Amino acid sequence: MTGETTHPLAATIPEDPEGRLVGRVIAHHGKVVRIVSSQGEVECKRPHRQEWVVGDLVLFEKGRPRVLLPRANQLARKSPSGGEDILATNIDLMLIVTACGDLFKMPLIDRFLVAAAHSGVAPVIALNKIDLSTGPEDMEAVSEYASFGYRVINLSAISGQGIDEMAAALAGKLSVMAGQSGVGKTSILNQLAPKMSRKTGKMSQATGKGRHTTSMALTVPLPGGGALIDSPGIRQFAPTGLAPEDLARHFPGMEELVGGCKFRDCMHETEPECAVKEAVEDGALTESRYASYVKILESVRDGREQEWWRRPEK
């Protein structure tokens, strides 16, 4: 172990009821993981046939990390082989980063919110680049989420506006950033933790999308307490382990409507006496919000999820 004093990330580790030493994986690359505990930091190879990723809690035996503890939740994506690559685990909060202009993607935000609700993870929406907003459309769109009860933070990673509010929201929690490339996740991280050396990505003039600047998941301690997991940019997202008929119960703006449908298994498409469809017709639910629901429903049905949140199987 390295370090004589308490590591700043040790505060994110829950106490073991039996007083045993527990560590948290704070970085991983291939088979090599970096683990922090109250006794310092150690780098080692993970045990054979065990997948240890950022956020994992491991039990020490005879001075070495040996046993992977049960996961509360996990963020994963489909692997090329059809399996899954787990990116991060045991998350308290999902920081959903979007930006003004063409980078504001309602369906993508909705996917994150559905997944967070399904996994019991608290979401916070951060609207970045408000200094570049050219009209009221961006603010109107994000204010709809605030009306549903979600916490929304308007900020500029360039000027620092809203950074203090965000730091307060993240304090004491293990959080993960979610959002497509180009929305400014790395710039936000540089504001939250100025000593972080992660470089910001250059924008592609052809697509307007930022190039990925994160090659592996890394846990960054925050000055106000807590930590933020910075992982590769997420471009596609759909929850798995979620039945199509349960989607509306987690969908922003539709949760309170589903109980009013005539049929308990209503999919809110062509069924008669559907409270959701009636809300769209009455203007209580916007057509764009309903269209986002339909798009996600199709991806859940077809199994086209690329990255997703889910609870581990018991």
SERO-4910 file (N, C-alpha, C, O; in steps of 0.05 Angstrom, whole numbers):
BEGIN
 pado doro    nc1    nc2    nc3   cac1   cac2   cac3    cc1    cc2    cc3    oc1    oc2    oc3
  Met    A     17    -24      0      0      0      0     18     25      0     40     25     10
  Thr    A      7     46    -12     21     71    -12      6     92      3    -19     90      4
  Gly    A     19    111     15      6    133     28      4    128     58     -5    107     67
  Glu    A     12    148     73     11    146    102    -14    158    114    -22    151    137
  Thr    A    -28    175     99    -52    188    109    -76    177     94    -73    163     74
  Thr    A    -99    184    104   -124    175     92   -127    185     64   -125    210     59
  His    A   -132    168     45   -136    175     17   -162    191     15   -182    183     28
  Pro    A   -163    212     -2   -188    227     -5   -212    210    -14   -235    218     -9
  Leu    A   -207    188    -28   -229    172    -38   -238    151    -17   -258    137    -21
  Ala    A   -223    148      5   -230    128     25   -257    135     38   -270    117     48
  Ala    A   -264    160     38   -290    168     50   -314    157     35   -336    156     46
  Thr    A   -310    148     10   -332    137     -6   -337    107      1   -355     95    -10
  Ile    A   -321     95     18   -322     67     24   -339     62     49   -332     73     70
  Pro    A   -361     47     48   -377     42     72   -362     24     91   -345      8     83
  Glu    A   -368     27    117   -354     11    137   -365    -18    137   -389    -22    132
  Asp    A   -347    -36    141   -355    -64    143   -365    -70    171   -352    -63    190
  Pro    A   -389    -83    173   -400    -88    200   -382   -106    217   -384   -105    242
  Glu    A   -365   -121    205   -347   -139    220   -319   -127    224   -301   -139    234
  Gly    A   -316   -101    215   -291    -88    219   -269    -96    200   -246    -89    205
  Arg    A   -276   -110    179   -256   -119    160   -248    -96    141   -263    -77    137
  Leu    A   -225    -98    129   -215    -77    111   -228    -80     84   -227   -101     71
  Val    A   -241    -59     75   -255    -58     49   -242    -37     32   -236    -15     42
  Gly    A   -239    -43      7   -228    -23    -12   -247    -18    -35   -266    -33    -39
  Arg    A   -242      4    -50   -259     10    -73   -240     12    -98   -219     24    -97
  Val    A   -249      0   -119   -235      2   -145   -239     30   -155   -262     38   -160
  Ile    A   -217     45   -160   -220     72   -170   -210     76   -198   -214     97   -210
  Ala    A   -197     55   -209   -189     56   -237   -184     27   -246   -175     10   -230
  His    A   -188     23   -272   -181     -4   -282   -174     -1   -312   -185     15   -326
  His    A   -156    -18   -320   -147    -19   -348   -139    -47   -354   -118    -56   -345
  Gly    A   -156    -62   -369   -151    -90   -373   -153   -106   -348   -173   -104   -333
  Lys    A   -133   -121   -341   -133   -137   -317   -122   -123   -293   -123   -133   -270
  Val    A   -111    -99   -297    -99    -84   -275   -119    -64   -263   -133    -50   -278
  Val    A   -121    -64   -237   -140    -47   -223   -124    -31   -201   -104    -40   -191
  Arg    A   -135     -8   -195   -124      9   -174   -145     10   -152   -168     17   -157
  Ile    A   -137      3   -127   -156      1   -105   -147     20    -83   -124     21    -76
  Val    A   -167     33    -71   -161     51    -48   -176     41    -24   -198     31    -26
  Ser    A   -163     43      0   -176     36     25   -167     57     46   -153     76     39
  Ser    A   -175     53     70   -167     71     92   -137     69     97   -126     86    111
  Gln    A   -124     49     86    -95     46     91    -78     56     67    -54     54     68
  Gly    A    -92     66     47    -77     77     24    -86     66     -2   -109     59     -6
  Glu    A    -68     64    -21    -74     56    -48    -56     34    -58    -32     33    -51
  Val    A    -68     15    -73    -52     -7    -83    -61    -13   -112    -84     -9   -119
  Glu    A    -42    -22   -128    -47    -29   -156    -40    -59   -159    -19    -67   -151
  Cys    A    -58    -74   -171    -54   -102   -173    -70   -114   -196    -86   -100   -209
  Lys    A    -66   -139   -202    -82   -153   -222   -106   -165   -208   -104   -175   -186
  Arg    A   -129   -163   -222   -153   -175   -210   -151   -205   -211   -137   -216   -227
  Pro    A   -165   -218   -192   -164   -248   -191   -174   -260   -218   -190   -248   -232
  His    A   -165   -283   -224   -172   -297   -248   -202   -302   -249   -214   -311   -230
  Arg    A   -214   -296   -272   -243   -300   -277   -261   -282   -261   -285   -287   -258
  Gln    A   -250   -261   -250   -266   -241   -236   -264   -214   -250   -242   -205   -257
  Glu    A   -286   -201   -256   -287   -175   -269   -290   -154   -247   -311   -151   -236
  Trp    A   -269   -139   -242   -269   -117   -223   -269    -91   -239   -252    -87   -257
  Val    A   -288    -73   -233   -289    -48   -248   -292    -25   -228   -294    -29   -204
  Val    A   -290     -1   -239   -292     23   -222   -318     24   -206   -339     20   -217
  Gly    A   -315     29   -181   -338     30   -163   -341      5   -146   -354      5   -125
  Asp    A   -329    -17   -155   -331    -42   -141   -319    -40   -113   -299    -26   -108
  Leu    A   -332    -54    -94   -321    -57    -66   -309    -84    -63   -322   -104    -70
  Val    A   -285    -86    -53   -272   -111    -50   -262   -115    -21   -254    -95     -8
  Leu    A   -262   -139    -12   -253   -146     15   -224   -155     15   -216   -171     -2
  Phe    A   -209   -144     34   -181   -152     36   -178   -177     54   -192   -179     74
  Glu    A   -160   -195     46   -153   -218     62   -123   -220     62   -110   -221     41
  Lys    A   -111   -222     86    -82   -224     89    -68   -201     75    -47   -205     62
  Gly    A    -80   -177     77    -67   -153     66    -71   -149     36    -60   -130     25
  Arg    A    -86   -167     23    -89   -164     -6   -119   -164    -13   -135   -178      0
  Pro    A   -127   -149    -33   -155   -149    -42   -162   -176    -55   -149   -184    -74
  Arg    A   -182   -189    -44   -188   -216    -54   -217   -221    -62   -222   -234    -83
  Val    A   -236   -210    -47   -264   -218    -51   -281   -195    -61   -281   -173    -49
  Leu    A   -295   -199    -83   -313   -178    -93   -339   -179    -78   -352   -200    -76
  Leu    A   -347   -156    -67   -372   -154    -52   -396   -150    -70   -392   -140    -93
  Pro    A   -420   -157    -62   -444   -153    -79   -447   -124    -89   -442   -106    -74
  Arg    A   -456   -121   -114   -460    -95   -126   -489    -86   -122   -508   -101   -124
  Ala    A   -492    -60   -115   -519    -49   -113   -531    -43   -140   -555    -47   -144
  Asn    A   -515    -34   -159   -524    -29   -186   -499    -29   -204   -477    -29   -195
  Gln    A   -504    -27   -230   -481    -27   -248   -488    -13   -274   -511    -15   -284
  Leu    A   -469      0   -286   -471     12   -312   -455     -5   -332   -432    -10   -327
  Ala    A   -468    -13   -354   -455    -32   -372   -462    -25   -401   -480     -9   -406
  Arg    A   -449    -38   -419   -455    -35   -447   -451    -62   -461   -436    -79   -452
  Lys    A   -464    -65   -484   -462    -90   -499   -433    -92   -510   -422    -72   -521
  Ser    A   -422   -115   -508   -396   -120   -520   -400   -130   -549   -421   -139   -556
  Pro    A   -379   -128   -565   -381   -138   -593   -389   -167   -595   -401   -175   -615
  Ser    A   -383   -183   -574   -390   -211   -575   -419   -217   -567   -428   -239   -568
  Gly    A   -433   -195   -559   -461   -199   -551   -465   -201   -521   -487   -201   -511
  Gly    A   -443   -201   -506   -444   -201   -477   -446   -173   -466   -458   -156   -479
  Glu    A   -435   -168   -443   -436   -141   -432   -409   -133   -420   -395   -150   -409
  Asp    A   -402   -108   -423   -379    -97   -410   -388    -78   -388   -402    -58   -394
  Ile    A   -382    -85   -364   -390    -69   -341   -371    -45   -338   -346    -49   -338
  Leu    A   -382    -21   -337   -365      3   -336   -362     14   -308   -340     23   -301
  Ala    A   -382     13   -291   -381     25   -264   -403     12   -247   -423      3   -258
  Thr    A   -398     12   -221   -418      0   -203   -422     17   -177   -406     35   -172
  Asn    A   -443     10   -162   -448     21   -136   -450     52   -137   -437     66   -121
  Ile    A   -466     62   -155   -469     90   -159   -492    102   -143   -513     90   -141
  Asp    A   -487    126   -131   -508    140   -116   -524    159   -134   -548    163   -131
  Leu    A   -510    172   -153   -522    193   -169   -513    192   -198   -489    187   -203
  Met    A   -531    197   -216   -524    199   -244   -526    228   -253   -547    240   -252
  Leu    A   -503    240   -261   -502    267   -271   -506    266   -301   -487    259   -315
  Ile    A   -529    274   -310   -536    273   -339   -529    300   -351   -542    320   -345
  Val    A   -509    300   -367   -499    325   -379   -509    328   -408   -506    310   -424
  Thr    A   -522    350   -413   -530    357   -440   -521    385   -446   -508    398   -429
  Ala    A   -527    396   -469   -518    423   -476   -538    436   -494   -555    423   -507
  Cys    A   -536    462   -496   -554    478   -512   -548    473   -542   -527    464   -550
  Gly    A   -569    478   -558   -566    475   -587   -571    447   -597   -588    433   -585
  Asp    A   -557    439   -618   -562    414   -631   -554    390   -613   -563    367   -618
  Leu    A   -538    395   -592   -530    373   -575   -551    365   -554   -549    345   -540
  Phe    A   -573    381   -553   -594    375   -534   -612    353   -547   -627    358   -566
  Lys    A   -610    328   -536   -624    305   -547   -644    295   -526   -636    280   -508
  Met    A   -669    302   -529   -689    293   -510   -691    263   -507   -691    253   -485
  Pro    A   -692    247   -529   -694    218   -526   -670    206   -510   -674    187   -494
  Leu    A   -646    217   -513   -623    207   -499   -626    214   -469   -620    197   -452
  Ile    A   -634    238   -463   -638    246   -435   -659    228   -422   -656    219   -399
  Asp    A   -681    222   -437   -702    205   -426   -692    177   -421   -700    165   -401
  Arg    A   -675    167   -438   -664    140   -433   -648    139   -407   -650    120   -392
  Phe    A   -632    159   -402   -617    160   -377   -636    162   -354   -631    148   -334
  Leu    A   -656    178   -355   -675    182   -333   -690    156   -327   -694    149   -304
  Val    A   -699    142   -348   -713    117   -345   -694     97   -331   -702     83   -312
  Ala    A   -670     95   -340   -651     76   -329   -644     82   -300   -642     64   -284
  Ala    A   -641    108   -294   -636    116   -266   -659    108   -248   -655     98   -226
  Ala    A   -683    114   -257   -707    107   -241   -709     77   -237   -716     68   -215
  His    A   -704     62   -258   -706     33   -256   -686     21   -237   -691      0   -225
  Ser    A   -663     34   -234   -641     24   -217   -641     37   -189   -625     30   -172
  Gly    A   -659     56   -184   -659     70   -158   -636     89   -154   -627     93   -132
  Val    A   -627    101   -176   -605    120   -175   -616    148   -179   -631    153   -198
  Ala    A   -608    167   -162   -618    194   -164   -606    208   -188   -581    208   -191
  Pro    A   -622    221   -205   -611    235   -228   -610    266   -224   -627    277   -210
  Val    A   -590    278   -235   -588    308   -237   -582    315   -266   -563    304   -277
  Ile    A   -597    333   -277   -593    342   -305   -577    367   -305   -584    387   -292
  Ala    A   -555    368   -320   -538    392   -322   -540    402   -351   -531    388   -370
  Leu    A   -550    426   -355   -551    438   -381   -527    456   -384   -526    478   -373
  Asn    A   -507    447   -400   -482    462   -403   -484    480   -427   -502    478   -444
  Lys    A   -465    498   -429   -462    517   -451   -485    536   -454   -493    544   -476
  Ile    A   -496    544   -431   -519    563   -432   -510    590   -443   -527    606   -452
  Asp    A   -484    596   -441   -474    621   -452   -475    621   -483   -471    642   -495
  Leu    A   -479    597   -495   -480    595   -524   -508    592   -534   -512    589   -558
  Ser    A   -527    593   -516   -555    590   -525   -564    613   -543   -558    636   -537
  Thr    A   -577    607   -565   -585    627   -584   -615    633   -584   -625    649   -599
  Gly    A   -629    620   -566   -658    624   -565   -670    611   -540   -656    598   -525
  Pro    A   -697    615   -536   -710    604   -512   -716    574   -514   -724    562   -494
  Glu    A   -712    562   -537   -720    534   -540   -705    516   -521   -718    497   -509
  Asp    A   -679    520   -517   -664    503   -499   -675    504   -470   -679    484   -457
  Met    A   -680    528   -460   -689    532   -433   -717    521   -430   -724    510   -409
  Glu    A   -734    524   -450   -761    513   -449   -761    483   -448   -777    471   -433
  Ala    A   -743    471   -463   -742    442   -464   -733    431   -437   -744    411   -427
  Val    A   -712    443   -425   -701    432   -400   -720    439   -377   -720    425   -357
  Ser    A   -735    461   -379   -753    469   -357   -775    448   -355   -787    446   -333
  Glu    A   -781    434   -376   -802    413   -375   -794    391   -355   -810    381   -341
  Tyr    A   -768    385   -355   -758    365   -337   -760    375   -308   -767    359   -290
  Ala    A   -755    400   -304   -757    412   -277   -786    410   -267   -791    406   -244
  Ser    A   -805    414   -286   -834    412   -279   -842    384   -270   -862    381   -256
  Phe    A   -827    364   -279   -832    336   -271   -819    330   -244   -823    307   -234
  Gly    A   -804    348   -233   -792    344   -207   -762    337   -208   -750    332   -187
  Tyr    A   -750    337   -231   -722    331   -233   -705    356   -227   -714    378   -233
  Arg    A   -683    352   -214   -665    374   -209   -650    381   -234   -637    364   -246
  Val    A   -651    406   -242   -637    416   -266   -618    438   -258   -626    457   -244
  Ile    A   -593    437   -267   -573    457   -262   -564    469   -288   -554    455   -306
  Asn    A   -567    495   -291   -558    509   -315   -529    519   -309   -524    531   -289
  Leu    A   -512    514   -328   -484    521   -323   -468    527   -348   -477    521   -370
  Ser    A   -445    538   -344   -426    542   -365   -399    533   -354   -388    545   -336
  Ala    A   -388    512   -366   -362    502   -357   -340    521   -364   -318    519   -353
  Ile    A   -345    540   -382   -324    559   -390   -323    582   -369   -301    589   -360
  Ser    A   -346    593   -362   -346    616   -343   -347    606   -314   -340    621   -296
  Gly    A   -355    581   -310   -358    571   -282   -385    575   -270   -390    567   -247
  Gln    A   -403    587   -285   -430    591   -275   -444    564   -269   -443    546   -286
  Gly    A   -455    561   -245   -469    537   -238   -452    515   -227   -462    495   -217
  Ile    A   -426    518   -227   -407    497   -218   -410    493   -188   -410    470   -179
  Asp    A   -413    515   -172   -416    512   -143   -441    497   -136   -441    480   -118
  Glu    A   -463    502   -151   -488    488   -146   -485    458   -152   -495    441   -137
  Met    A   -471    452   -173   -466    425   -181   -449    411   -160   -454    388   -153
  Ala    A   -428    424   -151   -410    412   -131   -425    405   -105   -420    385    -93
  Ala    A   -444    422    -98   -461    417    -74   -478    392    -78   -482    377    -60
  Ala    A   -488    389   -103   -505    366   -109   -490    340   -108   -501    319   -102
  Leu    A   -464    341   -115   -447    317   -116   -433    310    -90   -423    288    -87
  Ala    A   -433    329    -71   -418    326    -46   -426    301    -31   -450    296    -26
  Gly    A   -407    285    -23   -412    261     -7   -423    237    -21   -430    217     -9
  Lys    A   -425    239    -48   -437    217    -64   -416    206    -84   -398    220    -92
  Leu    A   -421    181    -91   -406    170   -114   -423    173   -138   -444    160   -141
  Ser    A   -415    190   -156   -431    197   -180   -417    188   -205   -393    183   -206
  Val    A   -433    187   -227   -422    181   -253   -433    201   -273   -457    208   -272
  Met    A   -417    209   -292   -426    227   -313   -437    211   -336   -426    190   -344
  Ala    A   -459    220   -346   -471    207   -370   -478    229   -390   -488    250   -383
  Gly    A   -472    224   -415   -478    244   -436   -461    238   -461   -440    227   -459
  Gln    A   -472    247   -483   -458    243   -508   -433    260   -510   -429    279   -495
  Ser    A   -415    254   -529   -391    269   -533   -398    297   -542   -417    301   -557
  Gly    A   -382    317   -534   -386    344   -543   -402    362   -524   -403    386   -528
  Val    A   -414    350   -503   -431    366   -485   -414    380   -464   -425    397   -449
  Gly    A   -389    373   -462   -371    387   -443   -366    372   -417   -360    385   -396
  Lys    A   -368    346   -417   -364    331   -392   -336    335   -380   -333    340   -356
  Thr    A   -315    334   -397   -288    337   -388   -283    366   -378   -269    370   -358
  Ser    A   -294    386   -391   -291    413   -382   -305    418   -355   -294    432   -338
  Ile    A   -328    405   -351   -341    407   -325   -324    394   -303   -321    405   -282
  Leu    A   -312    371   -310   -295    357   -291   -271    374   -283   -263    375   -260
  Asn    A   -260    388   -303   -237    406   -298   -245    429   -279   -228    438   -263
  Gln    A   -270    438   -281   -279    459   -263   -284    448   -235   -278    461   -215
  Leu    A   -295    424   -233   -301    412   -207   -276    404   -192   -274    407   -168
  Ala    A   -256    393   -207   -231    384   -196   -208    395   -212   -198    382   -230
  Pro    A   -200    420   -207   -180    434   -224   -154    420   -226   -139    424   -246
  Lys    A   -147    403   -207   -121    390   -208   -121    365   -226   -101    352   -230
  Met    A   -145    359   -236   -147    336   -254   -133    342   -280   -135    365   -290
  Ser    A   -118    323   -291   -102    328   -315   -116    319   -341   -104    320   -363
  Arg    A   -141    310   -339   -155    301   -364   -157    324   -384   -165    346   -376
  Lys    A   -149    319   -409   -151    340   -429   -178    340   -442   -191    319   -445
  Thr    A   -187    364   -450   -213    366   -464   -210    357   -492   -189    359   -505
  Gly    A   -232    347   -503   -231    337   -531   -235    359   -551   -248    379   -545
  Lys    A   -224    356   -574   -227    376   -595   -253    370   -610   -259    347   -615
  Met    A   -267    390   -618   -291    387   -633   -285    380   -662   -266    391   -674
  Ser    A   -300    362   -673   -298    355   -702   -314    374   -718   -338    376   -714
  Gln    A   -302    388   -736   -316    407   -753   -336    394   -771   -356    406   -779
  Ala    A   -332    368   -777   -350    354   -795   -376    346   -781   -397    348   -794
  Thr    A   -375    338   -756   -399    328   -742   -408    346   -719   -431    344   -711
  Gly    A   -390    362   -709   -396    378   -685   -395    362   -659   -400    373   -638
  Lys    A   -388    337   -661   -387    320   -638   -358    319   -627   -339    318   -643
  Gly    A   -355    321   -601   -329    320   -589   -316    293   -591   -330    273   -589
  Arg    A   -291    292   -595   -276    267   -595   -273    257   -566   -269    273   -548
  His    A   -275    231   -562   -272    220   -536   -245    226   -524   -224    222   -538
  Thr    A   -244    235   -499   -219    241   -486   -213    222   -463   -192    224   -451
  Thr    A   -231    204   -457   -228    186   -435   -224    158   -446   -241    147   -459
  Ser    A   -201    146   -440   -195    119   -450   -202     97   -430   -205     74   -438
  Met    A   -205    104   -405   -213     84   -385   -228     98   -363   -225    122   -358
  Ala    A   -245     83   -348   -260     95   -326   -241    102   -304   -223     87   -297
  Leu    A   -246    125   -292   -228    135   -271   -245    150   -250   -263    165   -257
  Thr    A   -239    146   -225   -254    159   -203   -238    183   -194   -215    181   -186
  Val    A   -251    206   -195   -239    231   -188   -250    242   -161   -274    246   -159
  Pro    A   -233    246   -141   -242    257   -116   -250    286   -119   -236    301   -133
  Leu    A   -272    295   -107   -281    322   -109   -273    338    -84   -274    327    -62
  Pro    A   -265    363    -87   -256    379    -64   -277    381    -41   -269    382    -18
  Gly    A   -302    380    -48   -323    382    -28   -332    356    -16   -352    355     -2
  Gly    A   -318    334    -23   -325    308    -14   -340    292    -36   -351    304    -54
  Gly    A   -339    266    -34   -351    250    -55   -331    246    -78   -308    255    -77
  Ala    A   -341    233    -98   -324    227   -121   -341    225   -146   -365    219   -145
  Leu    A   -328    230   -169   -342    229   -195   -327    210   -213   -303    212   -218
  Ile    A   -342    190   -224   -331    171   -243   -332    183   -271   -354    190   -281
  Asp    A   -309    186   -284   -307    196   -311   -302    172   -329   -281    159   -327
  Ser    A   -321    165   -346   -319    141   -363   -323    149   -392   -332    171   -398
  Pro    A   -316    131   -410   -318    137   -439   -346    148   -446   -366    139   -435
  Gly    A   -346    167   -465   -371    180   -473   -393    160   -482   -386    140   -496
  Ile    A   -417    165   -474   -440    147   -481   -456    159   -503   -465    182   -501
  Arg    A   -459    144   -525   -473    154   -548   -501    142   -551   -520    156   -559
  Gln    A   -504    117   -544   -530    104   -545   -536     93   -518   -518     86   -502
  Phe    A   -562     91   -511   -569     82   -485   -597     72   -485   -615     85   -495
  Ala    A   -601     48   -474   -628     37   -470   -627     19   -446   -609      2   -444
  Pro    A   -646     20   -428   -646      3   -404   -652    -26   -412   -667    -31   -430
  Thr    A   -640    -44   -398   -645    -73   -401   -657    -83   -375   -655    -71   -354
  Gly    A   -669   -107   -377   -681   -118   -353   -707   -104   -347   -719   -108   -326
  Leu    A   -716    -87   -365   -741    -72   -361   -761    -82   -382   -757    -80   -406
  Ala    A   -784    -92   -372   -805   -102   -390   -818    -78   -404   -822    -57   -392
  Pro    A   -824    -81   -430   -836    -59   -445   -861    -47   -431   -865    -23   -432
  Glu    A   -877    -64   -419   -901    -54   -406   -896    -37   -381   -913    -24   -370
  Asp    A   -871    -39   -371   -863    -23   -347   -850      3   -354   -844     19   -336
  Leu    A   -843      7   -379   -829     31   -387   -842     57   -379   -830     75   -367
  Ala    A   -868     59   -384   -883     84   -378   -882     91   -348   -883    115   -341
  Arg    A   -880     71   -331   -879     76   -302   -854     91   -294   -852    102   -272
  His    A   -833     89   -311   -808    103   -305   -803    126   -323   -783    140   -321
  Phe    A   -821    131   -342   -816    151   -362   -824    179   -352   -846    183   -341
  Pro    A   -807    199   -357   -812    227   -347   -838    238   -358   -843    239   -382
  Gly    A   -855    246   -339   -881    258   -346   -904    239   -350   -927    247   -353
  Met    A   -898    213   -349   -919    193   -354   -925    176   -329   -945    161   -329
  Glu    A   -908    178   -309   -911    160   -286   -939    161   -273   -950    141   -265
  Glu    A   -950    185   -271   -975    189   -257   -999    184   -275  -1022    183   -265
  Leu    A   -995    180   -301  -1017    176   -319  -1024    147   -323  -1048    141   -328
  Val    A  -1005    129   -320  -1010    101   -327  -1032     88   -310  -1045     69   -320
  Gly    A  -1036     98   -286  -1056     86   -269  -1085     92   -279  -1104     79   -270
  Gly    A  -1087    111   -297  -1114    118   -307  -1123    103   -332  -1145    108   -341
  Cys    A  -1106     86   -342  -1113     71   -366  -1133     48   -359  -1133     38   -337
  Lys    A  -1150     41   -379  -1170     21   -375  -1157     -6   -370  -1166    -22   -353
  Phe    A  -1136    -12   -385  -1123    -38   -384  -1096    -36   -368  -1080    -18   -373
  Arg    A  -1092    -55   -350  -1069    -54   -333  -1043    -58   -350  -1022    -46   -343
  Asp    A  -1045    -73   -371  -1021    -78   -388  -1021    -60   -413  -1009    -67   -433
  Cys    A  -1033    -37   -411  -1035    -18   -433  -1006     -9   -441   -990     -2   -424
  Met    A  -1001    -10   -467   -976     -1   -478   -977     28   -488   -957     38   -497
  His    A  -1001     40   -486  -1004     68   -493   -999     73   -523   -986     93   -531
  Glu    A  -1008     55   -539  -1005     58   -568  -1033     60   -582  -1041     82   -589
  Thr    A  -1047     38   -584  -1073     38   -598  -1096     29   -580  -1118     27   -589
  Glu    A  -1090     24   -554  -1110     14   -536  -1131     35   -531  -1125     59   -530
  Pro    A  -1157     26   -527  -1178     45   -520  -1176     55   -491  -1165     41   -474
  Glu    A  -1186     79   -487  -1187     91   -460  -1160     91   -447  -1156     83   -424
  Cys    A  -1140    100   -462  -1113    102   -452  -1108    130   -441  -1111    150   -456
  Ala    A  -1101    132   -416  -1097    158   -403  -1074    174   -416  -1075    198   -417
  Val    A  -1054    160   -425  -1031    173   -437  -1038    185   -463  -1032    208   -469
  Lys    A  -1052    170   -481  -1060    181   -507  -1080    204   -503  -1079    223   -518
  Glu    A  -1097    202   -483  -1116    224   -478  -1101    249   -469  -1109    271   -476
  Ala    A  -1080    245   -454  -1064    268   -445  -1050    282   -468  -1047    306   -469
  Val    A  -1042    266   -488  -1030    277   -512  -1050    293   -528  -1045    315   -537
  Glu    A  -1074    282   -531  -1095    295   -546  -1104    321   -532  -1111    340   -545
  Asp    A  -1104    321   -505  -1112    345   -490  -1090    365   -487  -1095    388   -479
  Gly    A  -1066    358   -495  -1043    377   -493  -1029    376   -466  -1011    391   -461
  Ala    A  -1039    358   -448  -1026    356   -421   -998    342   -423   -981    347   -407
  Leu    A   -995    326   -444   -969    313   -450   -961    321   -478   -977    316   -497
  Thr    A   -938    332   -481   -930    341   -508   -925    318   -527   -919    296   -519
  Glu    A   -930    324   -553   -926    303   -573   -896    295   -575   -890    272   -580
  Ser    A   -878    314   -570   -850    307   -571   -842    288   -548   -826    270   -552
  Arg    A   -855    291   -525   -850    273   -503   -861    245   -509   -848    225   -503
  Tyr    A   -884    244   -521   -896    218   -528   -879    204   -550   -875    180   -549
  Ala    A   -869    220   -569   -853    209   -590   -827    197   -579   -817    177   -588
  Ser    A   -816    210   -558   -792    200   -545   -798    173   -531   -782    154   -532
  Tyr    A   -821    171   -519   -830    146   -506   -832    123   -527   -822    101   -522
  Val    A   -844    129   -549   -847    109   -570   -820     99   -581   -816     75   -585
  Lys    A   -802    118   -584   -775    111   -594   -760     92   -575   -748     73   -583
  Ile    A   -762     99   -549   -749     82   -529   -763     55   -527   -749     34   -523
  Leu    A   -789     55   -528   -804     30   -527   -795     11   -549   -793    -13   -545
  Glu    A   -791     22   -573   -782      5   -596   -755     -7   -590   -750    -31   -596
  Ser    A   -737      8   -578   -710     -2   -573   -711    -23   -551   -695    -42   -552
  Val    A   -728    -19   -531   -730    -39   -510   -742    -65   -521   -733    -87   -514
  Arg    A   -762    -63   -538   -774    -87   -550   -754   -102   -568   -752   -127   -567
  Asp    A   -739    -87   -583   -720    -99   -603   -694   -108   -591   -678   -121   -604
  Gly    A   -689   -100   -566   -663   -107   -553   -640    -92   -565   -618   -103   -566
  Arg    A   -644    -67   -574   -623    -52   -587   -608    -35   -567   -598    -13   -575
  Glu    A   -606    -43   -542   -592    -27   -523   -562    -30   -527   -552    -51   -531
  Gln    A   -549     -7   -525   -519     -7   -528   -506     -4   -501   -485    -16   -496
  Glu    A   -518     13   -484   -507     17   -458   -531     20   -439   -551     32   -447
  Trp    A   -529     10   -415   -552     10   -399   -546      9   -369   -523      2   -361
  Trp    A   -566     15   -353   -565     12   -324   -582    -12   -317   -602    -17   -330
  Arg    A   -574    -27   -298   -591    -48   -288   -582    -56   -260   -559    -51   -253
  Arg    A   -600    -68   -245   -592    -80   -219   -580   -108   -225   -590   -122   -242
  Pro    A   -559   -116   -211   -549   -143   -215   -569   -164   -207   -586   -159   -190
  Glu    A   -568   -187   -220   -586   -209   -213   -580   -219   -185   -557   -221   -177
  Lys    A   -601   -225   -171   -598   -235   -143   -589   -264   -144   -585   -276   -122
***
